[in-house]
């Protein structure tokens, strides 16, 4: 019962949202690292 309730709460929709947030955060981190490397190369 408990496991079923957990699976229902954390269903595919929530997992998709989590993946979207993770993807966005990854994109931001990649951009920030690129900007940092560019600043270092400019200096």
Protein Blocks (a to p, Z undefined) as FASTA:
>chain_A
ZZmmmmmmmmmklmmmmmmmmmmmmmmmmmmmmmmmmmmmmZZ
